[in-house]
Amino acid sequence: MSVAFVFPGQGSQSVGMGRSLFDAFPESRAVFEEADSVLGSPVSRLCFEGPEAELQLTANTQPALLAVSVAAWRALVSRGVRADFVAGHSLGEYSALVAAGTLTLAAALETVRRRGQYMQEAVPAGHGAMAAILALDLAQIEAACAEAAQGEVVAPANLNAPAQVVIAGHAAAVDRAVAACKARGARRAVMLPVSAPFHCALMRPAQERLARHLETVAFAAPAVPLVNNVDARAVREADGCRDGLVRQVSARVRWQETVELLARQGVTRFVEVGPGAVLSGLVRKIAGQAQTLTAGDAASVEAAAAAHQAPGGKEG
């Protein structure tokens, strides 16, 4: 059985995340302690206690999600669970690169804090928006965005699964595109509670700033292949990992293609490592024959480890 660890991105966070990992596993507790030390602020307390409004700010969300995901991954590894591939949705690619040995936890924490700050500063609060479009094909969504732009930015940002695409851009343009998608037959359109319009051209100033920082960060070749979400291809070299992190800031997240590639590579078990179960739901829509497990709290980590060691599972 071939296994992939997949790591969630922004949108999976909630107050209380990571608390049971901290309480149950010394290796997870060490991750939160390192995060607090590296960042010089109590990211652990923000994860466990909030306040919600503060946690939702992308400059805080990004290091918080990274810490929780790496804490869950460390607990899995200590229980003998290993992966043949890693991948992450947007921000989750940083957690994947820590799991692959490409980035140290400290370097990843400092980088995602900067990434969050740069993204938040690229577009003033309230000027950007994102919306999920359900049950409309990509060509129709692209046409709706082109019609709705009217000199502003709006475009597909996350290609998540069949019949699920997220668009991003200027708030007014996103509103117009939502109406245009509904007119073309979209079953539903949902505005997303985000603090910035990720993965669109409005993020290019953040991308340029992040690129300069990433040039100063040490990258190692991944110990297991990373399937990156900007190209949906397997990356095995350090420079390719760095380049993917730069380009993903303003580029589409090609998650459906990422999962399809992993399935073609023989992955039959996807373990979602971090808070929530959003990616597991998307995997089931994309690769319905694959098994999905979650590992975001103490109970689910133990369950995933038990499934891994069961007959038919994969020994670490």
N, C-alpha and C positions, 0 to 999 in steps of 0.2 A: 504494500500500500504506500503510495506516494502522498506526502503531506505538505500543505502550504499553511504558513502562518499569515494571516491577513490582519492588518491593523487599521482601526477606524480613524476618521478625521473629524474635523469640527462638525458639531451637530449631535455628537454622541454624549456630550457632557451633561452632568446633572449633579447637584449638591449631594454629597454623601459618597460619591464615587471613590473607590480605593480604600475606604475605611476598613472593610473586612479583610482586605489584603494586608494592610498595615498591622491589624490586630493578630492575624493568624500566622504570618510567615516572616521570620527574621530577615530573609533575603529581600522581601518586598519593603519592609520597614527601612532597610538600608537605602533603598532607592529614594524614598521620600526624604530621608535625612540628607542624602547627598543633594537632592533637588533644592531643599531649603538652604543648604550651605552655598551651593553654586550660585543661586539666584539672589541670595541675600535677603530673601523674604519668605514668609511661611506659606509656600505653595500648598503644602500638605493641609494646613488649616483651611485654605480656600477650597480645596477639593472636598474636605469632610464637612465643613460648616457653612460655606458660602461667605458673604451673601450672594444670592443668585445673580443679581444684576452685575456684580463685579466679576463673577465667574464667566458670564456671557461675553465680556469684552475680549476680543480676539487676542490682545496682548497678554491676557491672563489665561485664556482657554488653551492656547497652544502649549505652553510648558506644563500646564496641569494635565492635559490629556496625554502628553508624552510620558510624564511621570507615572500615571496610572497604568498605561499600556506596558511600559518597561517593567513595572512592579509585577504585573501579571505574568509577563514573559519569564522573568527571573524565577518566579514560583513554579512555572511549568517546567523549565529546564532543570531545576533542582529535583523534580520528580521524574526525570528521565524522558521528557517529551522533546523530540527534535523535529525539525522540518527539513524538507528537501528544497523548498523555495520560500521566499518571503515577498510580500507585497503590501502596500499601504494605500489607502484612499486619501489623496491630497496630503495633509499634514501627517497622516499615518505612515507615509514613506520614511519619515525620520525615525520612528519607532522600528520600522522594518530594518533600517540600516544599522541601528544599534544592535538588533538581534543578529544581523549578519556579520557583526564585528567590523563594520566599515567606519562607523562613528563611535567615539566614546560617549557615554551618557552625558558627561559634563559639556562636551562640545555640542552635542545635540540640544541640550537644554538652553545653552547660551544662544545658539543659532535660532531656535524657534521663538525665543523671547524677542529677538531682533526682528524676525520674520513677522510676528504678530504686530509689533510696533510699526514696522514699515507699512504693512497692509492697512492698519488703522489710520495712519497718517496720509496715505495715498488718496483717500476719499473722505471728505468730511462726513461726520455722522449724519445719517438721514438722507444723504445725497445718492446713495446706491441701494440696490435691492437685489434679491434673488427669489426665484419662484420655481417650484416643481411643476412640470407639465406632464400629465398622465394620459396615456393612450392616444398619442399622436406621433406619426413617424417623423424622423429627424429632418427630412427634406421639407416637410410642411412647417416645422418649427423654425427652420432657418429662413424660410420665406416670410413667415410671420415677423421674425425679428428684423429682417431687412425692410419690411414695410413699416414697422413701428419705430425704427431708429430715428428718422427725421433729424439727422445731424448729431444725434447722441449715440451712446454705446449701448447695445443690447445684443447678446449672442448666447448660444448654447455654452454652458460652462462645465457641467457634469453629465457625461453619457453613462448613466448608472446601470441600466438594464433595459431589456425590451419594454417599450412603452413607458419609460421613466427617464426624462431628461430635465435637468435644471438649467435655467437661463439666468444671466446676471448682467448688470449694467447700471446705467443711471436709473433712478427710481421711477421717473415719469415714463421713460422708454420701456422699462419692464412692465409697468401697468398697461401701456399700449400693446405690448407684445402678448401679454396674458389675454387681453380682449381679442386680439387677432387669432391667437391659438384656439380660443373657445369658438370663434366664428368658423374656424376650419375643422371643428369637430372634436377638439380635445375633451375627454371625459371630465377632466377636473384640472384646476390649476390652484396651487397652494403657495401663498407667500411664506417665505422661510424667515424665522427669527434670527437673522444674522446681523453682525455689526459692520460688515463691509461686503462689497460685491466681489467675491473671490473668482479667480480663474477667468478673467476677461481683460480687455485692453486697458481698463482703468487701473489695473495693478502693475502696469509697466514701470512706473517710478519706484514701486516697492521692489520689483524684480532687479532693477539696476543697482539699488542699494544693497540688496541681499547678495548679488553676484560679487560685489567688492568684498563683503565680509567672508563669503565662502572661499575666496582665494586664500584667505589666511588660515583656513581650517584644514587639519590633517585628515585625509581619507585613506583607508586601506582597501585593498581588493576584498569584495564580499566573500565570506567563507562558504555561503550558499548563494545561488543566483537570486538577484532581485529582479522582479518584473516591475518596471517603473510605469507610472500611470500617465506620463506625458507621451510616450511612444508605444506603450503596451508591448515592450520587448524585454527579453532577459538580458540583464546587464551583469557583467562579470569583472569589470575593471573599475578602479577607483575614480578615474577621471570621468567616466561615463555616469557614475553615481552623482558626482558633483554637478555635472552639466544638467542632468535630469531635474535636480532640485532647483536649479536656477530657472529653467524654462517652464516648469510646472506652475510658477506663480501666476502667469497670465494666460496659460494654455488650458485647454480642455482636459478634464480628468476622464481618461478613456477606461473606465472601470469595467464595462461590459467586455471590451476586447482583452483586458488584463485577465479576467476570469476565464474567458474562452481560450486564451493561450495556455494558462495553467492547466486547464482540462486537457488540451491537446498534448501537453507534456506528461500526461498520465496522472495528474493529481486527482485523487478520489476522496480526499478528506481535507476540508478547509476548517481551520481553527481560528475563530475570530478572537484576537487577543487584545483586550481592552474593554472599556465600558460599552454597554449596549449590545444590540443584536442586529443592527441595520445591515451590515455587510452580509451576515448569514442569510437574511431575507433576500438580498440581491443575488447572492450565489445560487440560491434555490431557483430563482427565476431564470438564471443564465445557464446553469449546469445542473439540471434537475436530478440527475442520477448521483451527484456527489453527496457525500455525508458532510453535514455542518455541525460544528461544536462551538460553543462560546466559552471564553475563559476571561471573565471580567471581574469576578469576585471570588472569595475563598471557596464557596461551594462549587461554583462552576469550574474552577481550576482543578479541584479534587476530582470532579466528575470527568473532566477531559483527560486527566492523567489515568484514571481507572479505565476509560475507554481505550486509551493508547496501549495499555498493558494487557488488555483482554485478548482472547484468541481472535486472530484476524486484525489486531492492532499492530502497531509498529514499535518494536523495542527501541529504546533510546540509544 
